[in-house]
Amino acid sequence: MNRLIKFQSVLLAVALSFAACKKQTGPVAPHLPPVKSPPHAHAGADRLLIFPKDSAELHGTGTGDGVIIYYDWKQIGGPTLSTIINSTSANTTITNLVVGTYSYELKVTDDRGLSGKDMMNVQVLDTTGGIPCYGCWDY
């Protein structure tokens, strides 16, 4: 009689275990951590200056899943080395420009350590030699 009670107890435990399980339909997706997307940098539109103007303001932005915590502007091309005032700000000023085309890169970094880059150009034209420049403006 004692063995019968033990056997019934085991059967009851197994039955309750099966009843507690839910039937799954379809494949089970593994639990994956969310994908970390790097931020997007936007260095702004290309600029056109008319010499003797030798400076310009640059306005950058960064967007993404994280919070942008760091901006870094650097010159990556040009006829001479320009000066970047406050290169770690979203908005900066570049000075000491001469006639020619300059290229600048903006790198943004978020609070997860991910970064994104964008570039823009500043072209300085010289129209003092009598070469007409229709539609040119400094903005």
Phi and psi in radians as a Rosetta constraint file:
Dihedral C 1 N 2 CA 2 C 2 CIRCULARHARMONIC -1.079 0.35
Dihedral N 2 CA 2 C 2 N 3 CIRCULARHARMONIC -0.712 0.35
Dihedral C 2 N 3 CA 3 C 3 CIRCULARHARMONIC -1.193 0.35
Dihedral N 3 CA 3 C 3 N 4 CIRCULARHARMONIC -0.570 0.35
Dihedral C 3 N 4 CA 4 C 4 CIRCULARHARMONIC -1.150 0.35
Dihedral N 4 CA 4 C 4 N 5 CIRCULARHARMONIC -0.713 0.35
Dihedral C 4 N 5 CA 5 C 5 CIRCULARHARMONIC -1.150 0.35
Dihedral N 5 CA 5 C 5 N 6 CIRCULARHARMONIC -0.727 0.35
Dihedral C 5 N 6 CA 6 C 6 CIRCULARHARMONIC -1.111 0.35
Dihedral N 6 CA 6 C 6 N 7 CIRCULARHARMONIC -0.737 0.35
Dihedral C 6 N 7 CA 7 C 7 CIRCULARHARMONIC -1.112 0.35
Dihedral N 7 CA 7 C 7 N 8 CIRCULARHARMONIC -0.739 0.35
Dihedral C 7 N 8 CA 8 C 8 CIRCULARHARMONIC -1.144 0.35
Dihedral N 8 CA 8 C 8 N 9 CIRCULARHARMONIC -0.634 0.35
Dihedral C 8 N 9 CA 9 C 9 CIRCULARHARMONIC -1.149 0.35
Dihedral N 9 CA 9 C 9 N 10 CIRCULARHARMONIC -0.736 0.35
Dihedral C 9 N 10 CA 10 C 10 CIRCULARHARMONIC -1.127 0.35
Dihedral N 10 CA 10 C 10 N 11 CIRCULARHARMONIC -0.793 0.35
Dihedral C 10 N 11 CA 11 C 11 CIRCULARHARMONIC -1.048 0.35
Dihedral N 11 CA 11 C 11 N 12 CIRCULARHARMONIC -0.731 0.35
Dihedral C 11 N 12 CA 12 C 12 CIRCULARHARMONIC -1.120 0.35
Dihedral N 12 CA 12 C 12 N 13 CIRCULARHARMONIC -0.727 0.35
Dihedral C 12 N 13 CA 13 C 13 CIRCULARHARMONIC -1.121 0.35
Dihedral N 13 CA 13 C 13 N 14 CIRCULARHARMONIC -0.742 0.35
Dihedral C 13 N 14 CA 14 C 14 CIRCULARHARMONIC -1.144 0.35
Dihedral N 14 CA 14 C 14 N 15 CIRCULARHARMONIC -0.750 0.35
Dihedral C 14 N 15 CA 15 C 15 CIRCULARHARMONIC -1.088 0.35
Dihedral N 15 CA 15 C 15 N 16 CIRCULARHARMONIC -0.747 0.35
Dihedral C 15 N 16 CA 16 C 16 CIRCULARHARMONIC -1.146 0.35
Dihedral N 16 CA 16 C 16 N 17 CIRCULARHARMONIC -0.639 0.35
Dihedral C 16 N 17 CA 17 C 17 CIRCULARHARMONIC -1.111 0.35
Dihedral N 17 CA 17 C 17 N 18 CIRCULARHARMONIC -0.793 0.35
Dihedral C 17 N 18 CA 18 C 18 CIRCULARHARMONIC -1.134 0.35
Dihedral N 18 CA 18 C 18 N 19 CIRCULARHARMONIC -0.662 0.35
Dihedral C 18 N 19 CA 19 C 19 CIRCULARHARMONIC -1.160 0.35
Dihedral N 19 CA 19 C 19 N 20 CIRCULARHARMONIC -0.565 0.35
Dihedral C 19 N 20 CA 20 C 20 CIRCULARHARMONIC -1.294 0.35
Dihedral N 20 CA 20 C 20 N 21 CIRCULARHARMONIC -0.411 0.35
Dihedral C 20 N 21 CA 21 C 21 CIRCULARHARMONIC -1.305 0.35
Dihedral N 21 CA 21 C 21 N 22 CIRCULARHARMONIC 2.448 0.35
Dihedral C 21 N 22 CA 22 C 22 CIRCULARHARMONIC -1.699 0.35
Dihedral N 22 CA 22 C 22 N 23 CIRCULARHARMONIC 2.467 0.35
Dihedral C 22 N 23 CA 23 C 23 CIRCULARHARMONIC -1.317 0.35
Dihedral N 23 CA 23 C 23 N 24 CIRCULARHARMONIC 2.228 0.35
Dihedral C 23 N 24 CA 24 C 24 CIRCULARHARMONIC -1.634 0.35
Dihedral N 24 CA 24 C 24 N 25 CIRCULARHARMONIC 2.449 0.35
Dihedral C 24 N 25 CA 25 C 25 CIRCULARHARMONIC -2.044 0.35
Dihedral N 25 CA 25 C 25 N 26 CIRCULARHARMONIC 2.322 0.35
Dihedral C 25 N 26 CA 26 C 26 CIRCULARHARMONIC 1.399 0.35
Dihedral N 26 CA 26 C 26 N 27 CIRCULARHARMONIC 3.087 0.35
Dihedral C 26 N 27 CA 27 C 27 CIRCULARHARMONIC -1.248 0.35
Dihedral N 27 CA 27 C 27 N 28 CIRCULARHARMONIC 2.661 0.35
Dihedral C 27 N 28 CA 28 C 28 CIRCULARHARMONIC -1.664 0.35
Dihedral N 28 CA 28 C 28 N 29 CIRCULARHARMONIC 2.170 0.35
Dihedral C 28 N 29 CA 29 C 29 CIRCULARHARMONIC -1.394 0.35
Dihedral N 29 CA 29 C 29 N 30 CIRCULARHARMONIC 2.332 0.35
Dihedral C 29 N 30 CA 30 C 30 CIRCULARHARMONIC -1.210 0.35
Dihedral N 30 CA 30 C 30 N 31 CIRCULARHARMONIC 2.642 0.35
Dihedral C 30 N 31 CA 31 C 31 CIRCULARHARMONIC -1.387 0.35
Dihedral N 31 CA 31 C 31 N 32 CIRCULARHARMONIC 1.957 0.35
Dihedral C 31 N 32 CA 32 C 32 CIRCULARHARMONIC -1.960 0.35
Dihedral N 32 CA 32 C 32 N 33 CIRCULARHARMONIC 2.515 0.35
Dihedral C 32 N 33 CA 33 C 33 CIRCULARHARMONIC -1.180 0.35
Dihedral N 33 CA 33 C 33 N 34 CIRCULARHARMONIC 2.679 0.35
Dihedral C 33 N 34 CA 34 C 34 CIRCULARHARMONIC -1.082 0.35
Dihedral N 34 CA 34 C 34 N 35 CIRCULARHARMONIC 2.557 0.35
Dihedral C 34 N 35 CA 35 C 35 CIRCULARHARMONIC -1.282 0.35
Dihedral N 35 CA 35 C 35 N 36 CIRCULARHARMONIC 2.302 0.35
Dihedral C 35 N 36 CA 36 C 36 CIRCULARHARMONIC -1.600 0.35
Dihedral N 36 CA 36 C 36 N 37 CIRCULARHARMONIC 1.970 0.35
Dihedral C 36 N 37 CA 37 C 37 CIRCULARHARMONIC -1.610 0.35
Dihedral N 37 CA 37 C 37 N 38 CIRCULARHARMONIC 2.344 0.35
Dihedral C 37 N 38 CA 38 C 38 CIRCULARHARMONIC -1.221 0.35
Dihedral N 38 CA 38 C 38 N 39 CIRCULARHARMONIC 2.720 0.35
Dihedral C 38 N 39 CA 39 C 39 CIRCULARHARMONIC -1.237 0.35
Dihedral N 39 CA 39 C 39 N 40 CIRCULARHARMONIC 2.833 0.35
Dihedral C 39 N 40 CA 40 C 40 CIRCULARHARMONIC -1.853 0.35
Dihedral N 40 CA 40 C 40 N 41 CIRCULARHARMONIC 2.223 0.35
Dihedral C 40 N 41 CA 41 C 41 CIRCULARHARMONIC -1.675 0.35
Dihedral N 41 CA 41 C 41 N 42 CIRCULARHARMONIC 2.538 0.35
Dihedral C 41 N 42 CA 42 C 42 CIRCULARHARMONIC -2.331 0.35
Dihedral N 42 CA 42 C 42 N 43 CIRCULARHARMONIC 1.904 0.35
Dihedral C 42 N 43 CA 43 C 43 CIRCULARHARMONIC -1.428 0.35
Dihedral N 43 CA 43 C 43 N 44 CIRCULARHARMONIC -0.072 0.35
Dihedral C 43 N 44 CA 44 C 44 CIRCULARHARMONIC 1.653 0.35
Dihedral N 44 CA 44 C 44 N 45 CIRCULARHARMONIC 3.014 0.35
Dihedral C 44 N 45 CA 45 C 45 CIRCULARHARMONIC -1.290 0.35
Dihedral N 45 CA 45 C 45 N 46 CIRCULARHARMONIC 2.705 0.35
Dihedral C 45 N 46 CA 46 C 46 CIRCULARHARMONIC -1.055 0.35
Dihedral N 46 CA 46 C 46 N 47 CIRCULARHARMONIC 2.638 0.35
Dihedral C 46 N 47 CA 47 C 47 CIRCULARHARMONIC -2.077 0.35
Dihedral N 47 CA 47 C 47 N 48 CIRCULARHARMONIC 2.640 0.35
Dihedral C 47 N 48 CA 48 C 48 CIRCULARHARMONIC -2.234 0.35
Dihedral N 48 CA 48 C 48 N 49 CIRCULARHARMONIC 2.156 0.35
Dihedral C 48 N 49 CA 49 C 49 CIRCULARHARMONIC -2.071 0.35
Dihedral N 49 CA 49 C 49 N 50 CIRCULARHARMONIC 2.645 0.35
Dihedral C 49 N 50 CA 50 C 50 CIRCULARHARMONIC -1.906 0.35
Dihedral N 50 CA 50 C 50 N 51 CIRCULARHARMONIC 2.107 0.35
Dihedral C 50 N 51 CA 51 C 51 CIRCULARHARMONIC -1.049 0.35
Dihedral N 51 CA 51 C 51 N 52 CIRCULARHARMONIC 2.379 0.35
Dihedral C 51 N 52 CA 52 C 52 CIRCULARHARMONIC -1.632 0.35
Dihedral N 52 CA 52 C 52 N 53 CIRCULARHARMONIC 0.146 0.35
Dihedral C 52 N 53 CA 53 C 53 CIRCULARHARMONIC -1.061 0.35
Dihedral N 53 CA 53 C 53 N 54 CIRCULARHARMONIC 2.259 0.35
Dihedral C 53 N 54 CA 54 C 54 CIRCULARHARMONIC -2.254 0.35
Dihedral N 54 CA 54 C 54 N 55 CIRCULARHARMONIC 0.415 0.35
Dihedral C 54 N 55 CA 55 C 55 CIRCULARHARMONIC -2.615 0.35
Dihedral N 55 CA 55 C 55 N 56 CIRCULARHARMONIC 2.780 0.35
Dihedral C 55 N 56 CA 56 C 56 CIRCULARHARMONIC -2.708 0.35
Dihedral N 56 CA 56 C 56 N 57 CIRCULARHARMONIC 2.676 0.35
Dihedral C 56 N 57 CA 57 C 57 CIRCULARHARMONIC -1.667 0.35
Dihedral N 57 CA 57 C 57 N 58 CIRCULARHARMONIC 2.392 0.35
Dihedral C 57 N 58 CA 58 C 58 CIRCULARHARMONIC -1.973 0.35
Dihedral N 58 CA 58 C 58 N 59 CIRCULARHARMONIC 2.376 0.35
Dihedral C 58 N 59 CA 59 C 59 CIRCULARHARMONIC -2.164 0.35
Dihedral N 59 CA 59 C 59 N 60 CIRCULARHARMONIC 1.929 0.35
Dihedral C 59 N 60 CA 60 C 60 CIRCULARHARMONIC -1.942 0.35
Dihedral N 60 CA 60 C 60 N 61 CIRCULARHARMONIC 2.809 0.35
Dihedral C 60 N 61 CA 61 C 61 CIRCULARHARMONIC -2.463 0.35
Dihedral N 61 CA 61 C 61 N 62 CIRCULARHARMONIC 2.853 0.35
Dihedral C 61 N 62 CA 62 C 62 CIRCULARHARMONIC -2.479 0.35
Dihedral N 62 CA 62 C 62 N 63 CIRCULARHARMONIC 2.393 0.35
Dihedral C 62 N 63 CA 63 C 63 CIRCULARHARMONIC -2.376 0.35
Dihedral N 63 CA 63 C 63 N 64 CIRCULARHARMONIC 2.752 0.35
Dihedral C 63 N 64 CA 64 C 64 CIRCULARHARMONIC 2.852 0.35
Dihedral N 64 CA 64 C 64 N 65 CIRCULARHARMONIC -2.956 0.35
Dihedral C 64 N 65 CA 65 C 65 CIRCULARHARMONIC -1.242 0.35
Dihedral N 65 CA 65 C 65 N 66 CIRCULARHARMONIC -0.593 0.35
Dihedral C 65 N 66 CA 66 C 66 CIRCULARHARMONIC -1.639 0.35
Dihedral N 66 CA 66 C 66 N 67 CIRCULARHARMONIC -3.095 0.35
Dihedral C 66 N 67 CA 67 C 67 CIRCULARHARMONIC -1.670 0.35
Dihedral N 67 CA 67 C 67 N 68 CIRCULARHARMONIC 2.230 0.35
Dihedral C 67 N 68 CA 68 C 68 CIRCULARHARMONIC -1.247 0.35
Dihedral N 68 CA 68 C 68 N 69 CIRCULARHARMONIC 2.123 0.35
Dihedral C 68 N 69 CA 69 C 69 CIRCULARHARMONIC -2.025 0.35
Dihedral N 69 CA 69 C 69 N 70 CIRCULARHARMONIC -0.158 0.35
Dihedral C 69 N 70 CA 70 C 70 CIRCULARHARMONIC -2.615 0.35
Dihedral N 70 CA 70 C 70 N 71 CIRCULARHARMONIC 2.326 0.35
Dihedral C 70 N 71 CA 71 C 71 CIRCULARHARMONIC -2.046 0.35
Dihedral N 71 CA 71 C 71 N 72 CIRCULARHARMONIC 2.523 0.35
Dihedral C 71 N 72 CA 72 C 72 CIRCULARHARMONIC -2.542 0.35
Dihedral N 72 CA 72 C 72 N 73 CIRCULARHARMONIC 1.910 0.35
Dihedral C 72 N 73 CA 73 C 73 CIRCULARHARMONIC -1.638 0.35
Dihedral N 73 CA 73 C 73 N 74 CIRCULARHARMONIC 2.425 0.35
Dihedral C 73 N 74 CA 74 C 74 CIRCULARHARMONIC -2.574 0.35
Dihedral N 74 CA 74 C 74 N 75 CIRCULARHARMONIC 2.619 0.35
Dihedral C 74 N 75 CA 75 C 75 CIRCULARHARMONIC -1.454 0.35
Dihedral N 75 CA 75 C 75 N 76 CIRCULARHARMONIC 2.275 0.35
Dihedral C 75 N 76 CA 76 C 76 CIRCULARHARMONIC -2.050 0.35
Dihedral N 76 CA 76 C 76 N 77 CIRCULARHARMONIC 0.051 0.35
Dihedral C 76 N 77 CA 77 C 77 CIRCULARHARMONIC -3.053 0.35
Dihedral N 77 CA 77 C 77 N 78 CIRCULARHARMONIC 2.793 0.35
Dihedral C 77 N 78 CA 78 C 78 CIRCULARHARMONIC 2.586 0.35
Dihedral N 78 CA 78 C 78 N 79 CIRCULARHARMONIC 2.883 0.35
Dihedral C 78 N 79 CA 79 C 79 CIRCULARHARMONIC -1.243 0.35
Dihedral N 79 CA 79 C 79 N 80 CIRCULARHARMONIC -0.492 0.35
Dihedral C 79 N 80 CA 80 C 80 CIRCULARHARMONIC -2.462 0.35
Dihedral N 80 CA 80 C 80 N 81 CIRCULARHARMONIC 2.951 0.35
Dihedral C 80 N 81 CA 81 C 81 CIRCULARHARMONIC -1.439 0.35
Dihedral N 81 CA 81 C 81 N 82 CIRCULARHARMONIC 2.110 0.35
Dihedral C 81 N 82 CA 82 C 82 CIRCULARHARMONIC -1.589 0.35
Dihedral N 82 CA 82 C 82 N 83 CIRCULARHARMONIC 3.006 0.35
Dihedral C 82 N 83 CA 83 C 83 CIRCULARHARMONIC -1.833 0.35
Dihedral N 83 CA 83 C 83 N 84 CIRCULARHARMONIC 2.269 0.35
Dihedral C 83 N 84 CA 84 C 84 CIRCULARHARMONIC -1.863 0.35
Dihedral N 84 CA 84 C 84 N 85 CIRCULARHARMONIC 1.991 0.35
Dihedral C 84 N 85 CA 85 C 85 CIRCULARHARMONIC -1.439 0.35
Dihedral N 85 CA 85 C 85 N 86 CIRCULARHARMONIC 2.126 0.35
Dihedral C 85 N 86 CA 86 C 86 CIRCULARHARMONIC 1.005 0.35
Dihedral N 86 CA 86 C 86 N 87 CIRCULARHARMONIC 1.194 0.35
Dihedral C 86 N 87 CA 87 C 87 CIRCULARHARMONIC -1.200 0.35
Dihedral N 87 CA 87 C 87 N 88 CIRCULARHARMONIC -0.182 0.35
Dihedral C 87 N 88 CA 88 C 88 CIRCULARHARMONIC -1.823 0.35
Dihedral N 88 CA 88 C 88 N 89 CIRCULARHARMONIC 0.406 0.35
Dihedral C 88 N 89 CA 89 C 89 CIRCULARHARMONIC -1.981 0.35
Dihedral N 89 CA 89 C 89 N 90 CIRCULARHARMONIC 2.667 0.35
Dihedral C 89 N 90 CA 90 C 90 CIRCULARHARMONIC -1.081 0.35
Dihedral N 90 CA 90 C 90 N 91 CIRCULARHARMONIC -0.646 0.35
Dihedral C 90 N 91 CA 91 C 91 CIRCULARHARMONIC -1.973 0.35
Dihedral N 91 CA 91 C 91 N 92 CIRCULARHARMONIC 2.277 0.35
Dihedral C 91 N 92 CA 92 C 92 CIRCULARHARMONIC -2.496 0.35
Dihedral N 92 CA 92 C 92 N 93 CIRCULARHARMONIC 3.001 0.35
Dihedral C 92 N 93 CA 93 C 93 CIRCULARHARMONIC -2.147 0.35
Dihedral N 93 CA 93 C 93 N 94 CIRCULARHARMONIC 2.397 0.35
Dihedral C 93 N 94 CA 94 C 94 CIRCULARHARMONIC -1.929 0.35
Dihedral N 94 CA 94 C 94 N 95 CIRCULARHARMONIC 2.456 0.35
Dihedral C 94 N 95 CA 95 C 95 CIRCULARHARMONIC -2.355 0.35
Dihedral N 95 CA 95 C 95 N 96 CIRCULARHARMONIC 3.078 0.35
Dihedral C 95 N 96 CA 96 C 96 CIRCULARHARMONIC 1.119 0.35
Dihedral N 96 CA 96 C 96 N 97 CIRCULARHARMONIC 0.700 0.35
Dihedral C 96 N 97 CA 97 C 97 CIRCULARHARMONIC -1.536 0.35
Dihedral N 97 CA 97 C 97 N 98 CIRCULARHARMONIC 2.512 0.35
Dihedral C 97 N 98 CA 98 C 98 CIRCULARHARMONIC -2.081 0.35
Dihedral N 98 CA 98 C 98 N 99 CIRCULARHARMONIC 3.097 0.35
Dihedral C 98 N 99 CA 99 C 99 CIRCULARHARMONIC -1.064 0.35
Dihedral N 99 CA 99 C 99 N 100 CIRCULARHARMONIC 2.299 0.35
Dihedral C 99 N 100 CA 100 C 100 CIRCULARHARMONIC 2.498 0.35
Dihedral N 100 CA 100 C 100 N 101 CIRCULARHARMONIC -3.023 0.35
Dihedral C 100 N 101 CA 101 C 101 CIRCULARHARMONIC -2.010 0.35
Dihedral N 101 CA 101 C 101 N 102 CIRCULARHARMONIC 2.247 0.35
Dihedral C 101 N 102 CA 102 C 102 CIRCULARHARMONIC -1.937 0.35
Dihedral N 102 CA 102 C 102 N 103 CIRCULARHARMONIC 2.538 0.35
Dihedral C 102 N 103 CA 103 C 103 CIRCULARHARMONIC -2.100 0.35
Dihedral N 103 CA 103 C 103 N 104 CIRCULARHARMONIC 2.397 0.35
Dihedral C 103 N 104 CA 104 C 104 CIRCULARHARMONIC -2.247 0.35
Dihedral N 104 CA 104 C 104 N 105 CIRCULARHARMONIC 2.552 0.35
Dihedral C 104 N 105 CA 105 C 105 CIRCULARHARMONIC -2.079 0.35
Dihedral N 105 CA 105 C 105 N 106 CIRCULARHARMONIC 2.370 0.35
Dihedral C 105 N 106 CA 106 C 106 CIRCULARHARMONIC -1.940 0.35
Dihedral N 106 CA 106 C 106 N 107 CIRCULARHARMONIC 2.205 0.35
Dihedral C 106 N 107 CA 107 C 107 CIRCULARHARMONIC -2.006 0.35
Dihedral N 107 CA 107 C 107 N 108 CIRCULARHARMONIC 2.236 0.35
Dihedral C 107 N 108 CA 108 C 108 CIRCULARHARMONIC -1.982 0.35
Dihedral N 108 CA 108 C 108 N 109 CIRCULARHARMONIC 2.479 0.35
Dihedral C 108 N 109 CA 109 C 109 CIRCULARHARMONIC -2.207 0.35
Dihedral N 109 CA 109 C 109 N 110 CIRCULARHARMONIC 2.401 0.35
Dihedral C 109 N 110 CA 110 C 110 CIRCULARHARMONIC -1.757 0.35
Dihedral N 110 CA 110 C 110 N 111 CIRCULARHARMONIC 3.128 0.35
Dihedral C 110 N 111 CA 111 C 111 CIRCULARHARMONIC -1.231 0.35
Dihedral N 111 CA 111 C 111 N 112 CIRCULARHARMONIC -0.077 0.35
Dihedral C 111 N 112 CA 112 C 112 CIRCULARHARMONIC -1.778 0.35
Dihedral N 112 CA 112 C 112 N 113 CIRCULARHARMONIC 0.044 0.35
Dihedral C 112 N 113 CA 113 C 113 CIRCULARHARMONIC 1.509 0.35
Dihedral N 113 CA 113 C 113 N 114 CIRCULARHARMONIC 0.095 0.35
Dihedral C 113 N 114 CA 114 C 114 CIRCULARHARMONIC -1.543 0.35
Dihedral N 114 CA 114 C 114 N 115 CIRCULARHARMONIC 2.612 0.35
Dihedral C 114 N 115 CA 115 C 115 CIRCULARHARMONIC -2.400 0.35
Dihedral N 115 CA 115 C 115 N 116 CIRCULARHARMONIC 2.792 0.35
Dihedral C 115 N 116 CA 116 C 116 CIRCULARHARMONIC -2.457 0.35
Dihedral N 116 CA 116 C 116 N 117 CIRCULARHARMONIC 2.717 0.35
Dihedral C 116 N 117 CA 117 C 117 CIRCULARHARMONIC -2.280 0.35
Dihedral N 117 CA 117 C 117 N 118 CIRCULARHARMONIC 2.670 0.35
Dihedral C 117 N 118 CA 118 C 118 CIRCULARHARMONIC -2.604 0.35
Dihedral N 118 CA 118 C 118 N 119 CIRCULARHARMONIC 2.745 0.35
Dihedral C 118 N 119 CA 119 C 119 CIRCULARHARMONIC -2.288 0.35
Dihedral N 119 CA 119 C 119 N 120 CIRCULARHARMONIC 2.809 0.35
Dihedral C 119 N 120 CA 120 C 120 CIRCULARHARMONIC -2.598 0.35
Dihedral N 120 CA 120 C 120 N 121 CIRCULARHARMONIC 2.851 0.35
Dihedral C 120 N 121 CA 121 C 121 CIRCULARHARMONIC -2.079 0.35
Dihedral N 121 CA 121 C 121 N 122 CIRCULARHARMONIC 2.586 0.35
Dihedral C 121 N 122 CA 122 C 122 CIRCULARHARMONIC -2.151 0.35
Dihedral N 122 CA 122 C 122 N 123 CIRCULARHARMONIC 2.090 0.35
Dihedral C 122 N 123 CA 123 C 123 CIRCULARHARMONIC -1.887 0.35
Dihedral N 123 CA 123 C 123 N 124 CIRCULARHARMONIC 2.244 0.35
Dihedral C 123 N 124 CA 124 C 124 CIRCULARHARMONIC -1.892 0.35
Dihedral N 124 CA 124 C 124 N 125 CIRCULARHARMONIC 2.065 0.35
Dihedral C 124 N 125 CA 125 C 125 CIRCULARHARMONIC -1.817 0.35
Dihedral N 125 CA 125 C 125 N 126 CIRCULARHARMONIC 2.564 0.35
Dihedral C 125 N 126 CA 126 C 126 CIRCULARHARMONIC -1.919 0.35
Dihedral N 126 CA 126 C 126 N 127 CIRCULARHARMONIC 1.985 0.35
Dihedral C 126 N 127 CA 127 C 127 CIRCULARHARMONIC -1.909 0.35
Dihedral N 127 CA 127 C 127 N 128 CIRCULARHARMONIC 0.182 0.35
Dihedral C 127 N 128 CA 128 C 128 CIRCULARHARMONIC -1.265 0.35
Dihedral N 128 CA 128 C 128 N 129 CIRCULARHARMONIC -0.304 0.35
Dihedral C 128 N 129 CA 129 C 129 CIRCULARHARMONIC -1.442 0.35
Dihedral N 129 CA 129 C 129 N 130 CIRCULARHARMONIC 0.209 0.35
Dihedral C 129 N 130 CA 130 C 130 CIRCULARHARMONIC 1.531 0.35
Dihedral N 130 CA 130 C 130 N 131 CIRCULARHARMONIC 0.084 0.35
Dihedral C 130 N 131 CA 131 C 131 CIRCULARHARMONIC -1.395 0.35
Dihedral N 131 CA 131 C 131 N 132 CIRCULARHARMONIC 2.081 0.35
Dihedral C 131 N 132 CA 132 C 132 CIRCULARHARMONIC -1.216 0.35
Dihedral N 132 CA 132 C 132 N 133 CIRCULARHARMONIC 2.540 0.35
Dihedral C 132 N 133 CA 133 C 133 CIRCULARHARMONIC -2.285 0.35
Dihedral N 133 CA 133 C 133 N 134 CIRCULARHARMONIC 1.458 0.35
Dihedral C 133 N 134 CA 134 C 134 CIRCULARHARMONIC -1.311 0.35
Dihedral N 134 CA 134 C 134 N 135 CIRCULARHARMONIC 2.286 0.35
Dihedral C 134 N 135 CA 135 C 135 CIRCULARHARMONIC 1.434 0.35
Dihedral N 135 CA 135 C 135 N 136 CIRCULARHARMONIC 0.097 0.35
Dihedral C 135 N 136 CA 136 C 136 CIRCULARHARMONIC -1.456 0.35
Dihedral N 136 CA 136 C 136 N 137 CIRCULARHARMONIC 2.499 0.35
Dihedral C 136 N 137 CA 137 C 137 CIRCULARHARMONIC -2.698 0.35
Dihedral N 137 CA 137 C 137 N 138 CIRCULARHARMONIC 2.858 0.35
Dihedral C 137 N 138 CA 138 C 138 CIRCULARHARMONIC -1.908 0.35
Dihedral N 138 CA 138 C 138 N 139 CIRCULARHARMONIC 2.025 0.35
